[in-house]
Amino acid sequence: AQSVTQLDSHVSVSEGTPVLLRCNYSSSYSPSLFWYVQHPNKGLQLLLKYTSAATLVKGINGFEAEFKKSETSFHLTKPSAHMSDAAEYFCVVSDQNTGFQKLVFGTGTRLLVSP
Amino acid sequence: GAVVSQHPSRVICKSGTSVKIECRSLDFQATTMFWYRQFPKQSLMLMATSNEGSKATYEQGVEKDKFLINHASLTLSTLTVTSAHPEDSSFYICSAKIGRGIGADEQYFGPGTRLTVT
């Protein structure tokens, strides 16, 4: 079965500094990987997705992630944090065993942004 | 586009009663919808996959007789928690997928429903 591990439950940054949210995946095949963001009382929003095209994926709101097969990683980065980036972030892999129907979520990383 | 709504956003019910949660795709037709459960400060766990016009497929450990799922139309799926107990209190989230078939099609998520059973 495929899985993802988010290495940090909380990440704290100051506004204007870089953001790094770490994610490692486990997969027997070439996975499809996603990052979703969850703001309080709002639905999950897709930030970006990797589906075996370019390894560097650019998403919304200035976020990007790089797929590194040799490291089995898909870390999420942003050059400069904004207060509005404070939220819960989920790294997600699609389960190839189910024809990519199902999403398997990581445990989440809460990003805290201080002024 | 691709908006998914859930109703109600919050519900409080007494132990032993049943609660129905609706998930609607507002501007697209969703052949497949998914129901997730999220405990406080935890990740989302898939409960079941629902295809329009057919029976839902439940994940291991999810009681299908307790969590009744109906996907009667291409824009509506409902989750009914029957004979609810306090341990069923949780955040329930639905998602909808456009189209069928193999492929990493994006899922669009609803805002969730907070269920509290007293």
Chai-1 contact restraints between the chains, C-beta under 6 A:
chainA,res_idxA,chainB,res_idxB,connection_type,confidence,min_distance_angstrom,max_distance_angstrom,comment,restraint_id
A,S32,B,A104,contact,1.0,0.0,6.0,A-B,restraint_1
A,K42,B,P111,contact,1.0,0.0,6.0,A-B,restraint_2
A,G43,B,F109,contact,1.0,0.0,6.0,A-B,restraint_3
A,G43,B,G110,contact,1.0,0.0,6.0,A-B,restraint_4
A,G43,B,P111,contact,1.0,0.0,6.0,A-B,restraint_5
A,L44,B,F109,contact,1.0,0.0,6.0,A-B,restraint_6
A,L46,B,E106,contact,1.0,0.0,6.0,A-B,restraint_7
A,T51,B,A104,contact,1.0,0.0,6.0,A-B,restraint_8
A,S94,B,A104,contact,1.0,0.0,6.0,A-B,restraint_9
A,G99,B,I102,contact,1.0,0.0,6.0,A-B,restraint_10
A,F100,B,I102,contact,1.0,0.0,6.0,A-B,restraint_11
A,F100,B,G103,contact,1.0,0.0,6.0,A-B,restraint_12
A,F100,B,A104,contact,1.0,0.0,6.0,A-B,restraint_13
A,K102,B,L46,contact,1.0,0.0,6.0,A-B,restraint_14
A,F105,B,S43,contact,1.0,0.0,6.0,A-B,restraint_15
A,F105,B,L44,contact,1.0,0.0,6.0,A-B,restraint_16
A,T107,B,S43,contact,1.0,0.0,6.0,A-B,restraint_17
A,G108,B,S43,contact,1.0,0.0,6.0,A-B,restraint_18
